[in-house]
Amino acid sequence: AGSFQEAGVIQQAYNLNFPLHMVPASCAQCSPWSAFSVSSPAVVLETVKQAGAGAEDRPEALVVRLYEAHGSTVTAWLQTSLPVKEAMLCDLLERPLAQGHLPLEQQGLRLSFTPFLVLSILLVCSH
């Protein structure tokens, strides 16, 4: 019922096409955790991958790619449990953009999206 945004169609499609796979925990007392979360249902975290050659050969770097899926202008917070020490916007070849450094805030990374915008972010983690 309602619009595709209200009905959660995008999330349901991801659930159908990419179902979660359960993996046994190594201990019974392990607490659940999430590597990433996004504060807005309009923003989809599409990709998490090790950075390629365009990322200045940083083996400790990851690229996350997100997009705005509802056709709206929205601000979202990307949170991670990883030890990120630096974050910057990058192009699709994973090269850091000039003036692309993102401040690391307590709530995570504050990201602004226009309708259907794709953002690629280079995350440099500490060892």
C-alpha positions in Angstrom: 0.0 0.0 0.0 1.1 3.6 -0.6 4.2 4.7 -2.6 7.1 2.4 -3.3 9.1 4.4 -0.7 6.4 3.8 2.0 6.1 0.1 1.0 9.8 -0.5 1.3 10.0 -2.0 -2.1 13.8 -1.4 -2.5 14.6 -3.1 0.8 12.3 -6.1 0.0 13.9 -6.5 -3.5 17.4 -6.6 -1.9 16.1 -9.1 0.7 14.8 -11.3 -2.1 17.8 -11.1 -4.4 20.6 -11.0 -1.8 19.3 -13.0 1.2 21.4 -13.0 4.4 23.3 -16.1 5.1 23.7 -17.2 8.7 27.2 -18.1 9.9 27.7 -19.8 13.2 29.4 -17.7 15.9 32.7 -18.8 17.3 31.4 -18.5 20.8 28.0 -18.6 22.4 28.4 -15.2 24.2 29.4 -13.2 21.1 27.4 -10.0 20.8 25.9 -9.0 17.4 27.5 -6.2 15.5 27.2 -4.4 12.2 30.1 -3.2 10.1 28.0 -0.4 8.6 24.6 1.3 9.0 22.9 4.1 7.2 20.4 6.4 8.9 18.0 6.9 6.0 15.9 4.3 4.2 16.3 6.4 1.0 20.0 5.7 0.9 21.3 2.3 -0.1 24.8 1.1 0.8 25.4 -0.8 -2.5 29.1 -1.8 -2.3 31.9 -2.4 0.2 35.2 -3.5 -1.3 38.9 -3.2 -0.9 40.2 -0.1 -2.6 41.8 -0.6 -6.0 44.8 0.9 -7.7 43.2 4.3 -8.0 43.2 4.6 -4.2 47.0 5.3 -4.1 47.8 1.7 -3.3 46.5 1.8 0.3 46.0 -1.8 1.4 44.2 -0.6 4.5 41.6 1.3 2.4 38.0 0.4 1.6 35.6 1.9 -0.9 31.9 2.2 0.0 29.4 3.2 -2.7 26.0 4.5 -1.8 23.1 5.9 -3.8 19.9 7.8 -3.1 17.0 5.5 -4.3 13.8 7.5 -3.5 14.3 10.5 -5.8 14.7 12.8 -2.9 17.2 15.3 -1.4 18.3 13.8 1.9 21.1 14.0 4.5 22.1 10.6 5.9 24.7 9.4 8.4 27.0 6.5 7.5 28.1 4.7 10.7 30.8 2.0 10.9 32.3 -0.1 13.6 35.6 -0.2 11.7 38.6 1.8 12.9 38.4 4.6 10.3 41.0 7.2 10.6 40.3 9.1 7.3 37.4 9.4 4.9 37.2 11.2 1.6 35.0 11.3 -1.5 36.4 9.6 -4.5 35.6 9.2 -8.2 34.4 6.0 -9.8 38.0 5.1 -10.4 38.6 5.4 -6.7 40.8 8.5 -6.9 40.3 10.9 -4.0 38.6 14.1 -5.1 40.1 17.5 -4.4 38.4 19.1 -1.4 36.8 15.7 -0.8 37.8 15.1 2.8 34.9 14.2 5.1 35.0 15.0 8.8 34.7 12.0 11.1 32.0 12.9 13.6 30.6 11.0 16.6 27.5 10.1 14.6 29.6 8.9 11.7 30.0 10.5 8.2 27.4 13.1 7.3 26.5 12.6 3.6 24.2 14.8 1.5 22.3 13.3 -1.5 20.3 14.8 -4.3 17.9 12.5 -6.2 19.6 9.3 -7.4 23.1 10.6 -6.6 25.8 8.0 -6.3 28.6 8.7 -3.8 31.9 6.7 -3.6 33.8 7.1 -0.3 37.4 6.0 0.4 37.8 4.9 4.0 41.3 4.5 5.4 41.4 2.3 8.4 44.0 2.1 11.1 45.7 -1.3 11.6 
